[in-house]
């Protein structure tokens, strides 16, 4: 199985959009777009084989629109969308997030943490088959009560 190298795009401040198909063989998207502060749009699909989405989009402070499905195969969503201040869109979470402890925190810890969806009329609508949706929203609001994240 393939892992997208976190050094490939991590911290790439010149990246403004991403619309390249991610191969289905990718299983690890850990920190892939972390710190890409000028990334505004992500127009790709998350492959059905991805297991780890730890900090995938953390610190993408200008990411403004996202319409994606998190597949069932994902078992770690810690910090995935942390500090995506302007994020809008719909995120379907079908991940097998159960509250399992990874490095002393639940597998959804800070998934939308810090100040996610708090600026420029940001609003995230989440849905999906994940049994922890309410816990994910409650966790986000524990960091910033103004986070505009709702369950559909």
C-alpha positions in Angstrom: 0.0 0.0 0.0 1.1 3.5 -0.7 1.5 6.5 1.7 1.4 10.0 0.4 4.7 11.5 1.7 3.9 14.2 4.3 7.0 16.1 3.2 5.7 16.3 -0.3 3.0 18.9 0.4 3.3 19.6 4.2 3.8 23.3 4.7 3.6 24.1 1.0 2.5 27.7 1.2 2.4 28.1 -2.6 -0.3 25.4 -3.1 -3.6 27.2 -3.7 -5.8 24.4 -5.0 -5.6 20.6 -5.3 -7.5 18.8 -7.9 -5.4 15.8 -8.7 -6.8 12.3 -8.3 -5.3 10.5 -5.3 -4.5 6.9 -6.2 -6.7 4.2 -4.6 -3.6 2.5 -3.3 -3.0 5.4 -0.8 -3.6 4.3 2.8 -2.0 7.1 4.8 -2.8 10.8 4.4 -1.2 11.8 7.7 -0.3 15.5 7.6 -0.5 15.6 3.8 -1.7 19.2 3.5 -0.7 20.3 7.0 0.3 24.0 7.1 -0.7 24.7 3.4 -1.9 28.1 4.5 -2.8 29.3 1.1 -4.7 26.2 0.0 -8.2 27.5 -0.8 -9.8 24.5 -2.6 -9.6 20.8 -2.4 -11.4 19.0 -5.3 -10.4 15.4 -5.0 -11.8 12.3 -3.4 -10.4 10.5 -0.4 -9.5 7.0 -1.5 -11.5 4.1 0.0 -8.3 2.5 1.3 -7.1 5.4 3.5 -6.8 4.5 7.2 -5.0 7.4 8.7 -6.1 11.1 8.3 -4.3 12.5 11.3 -3.8 16.2 10.8 -4.5 15.9 7.0 -5.7 19.5 6.6 -4.6 21.1 9.9 -3.6 24.8 9.6 -5.1 25.1 6.2 -6.4 28.5 7.4 -7.6 29.7 4.0 -9.4 26.4 2.9 -12.8 27.8 2.1 -14.8 25.0 0.6 -14.8 21.3 0.9 -17.3 18.7 -0.2 -15.8 15.2 0.6 -16.6 11.8 1.9 -14.4 10.2 4.6 -14.5 6.5 3.9 -15.2 3.7 6.3 -11.6 2.6 6.2 -10.4 5.6 8.2 -9.7 4.9 11.8 -7.8 8.0 12.9 -9.2 11.6 12.4 -7.2 13.3 15.2 -6.6 17.0 14.2 -7.8 16.3 10.6 -9.5 19.7 10.0 -8.0 21.6 13.0 -7.8 25.4 12.6 -9.4 25.5 9.2 -10.9 28.9 10.0 -13.0 29.6 6.9 -14.1 26.1 6.0 -17.5 25.7 4.5 -19.2 22.7 2.9 -20.5 19.2 3.6 -18.3 16.4 5.0 -19.8 12.9 5.0 -18.0 11.0 7.7 -18.4 7.2 7.3 -15.2 6.5 9.2 -14.9 3.7 11.8 -14.2 6.3 14.5 -15.2 4.7 17.9 -13.5 6.8 20.5 -10.5 4.4 20.6 -7.6 5.9 22.4 -4.6 6.8 20.3 -1.6 8.5 22.0 -3.8 9.3 25.1 -6.7 10.8 23.1 -9.8 9.6 21.3 -9.5 8.8 17.6 -11.5 11.9 16.8 -9.6 14.3 19.1 -9.5 17.9 17.8 -10.8 16.7 14.4 -12.4 20.1 14.0 -10.4 21.6 16.9 -9.2 25.1 17.7 -11.1 27.7 15.7 -12.4 25.6 12.8 -15.3 27.2 11.0 -15.3 30.5 12.9 -14.5 33.1 10.3 -16.2 34.6 7.2 -19.6 32.9 7.7 -18.0 29.5 7.7 -20.3 26.5 8.2 -19.6 22.8 8.1 -22.4 20.3 7.7 -21.5 16.8 8.7 -23.4 13.6 8.1 -22.6 10.0 7.6 -22.6 6.6 9.2 -20.0 7.3 11.8 -21.4 6.6 15.3 -19.4 9.4 16.9 -20.8 12.5 15.0 -22.2 14.1 18.1 -18.9 13.5 20.0 -17.0 15.1 17.1 -19.1 18.2 17.2 -19.0 18.4 21.0 -15.2 18.1 20.9 -15.0 21.0 18.3 -17.2 23.2 20.4 -15.0 22.5 23.5 -12.2 24.4 21.7 -14.3 27.3 20.4 -18.1 27.5 21.1 -18.4 29.7 17.9 -17.4 26.8 15.7 -20.3 26.5 13.2 -20.4 22.8 12.7 -23.8 21.0 12.6 -25.0 17.5 12.0 -27.5 16.9 9.2 
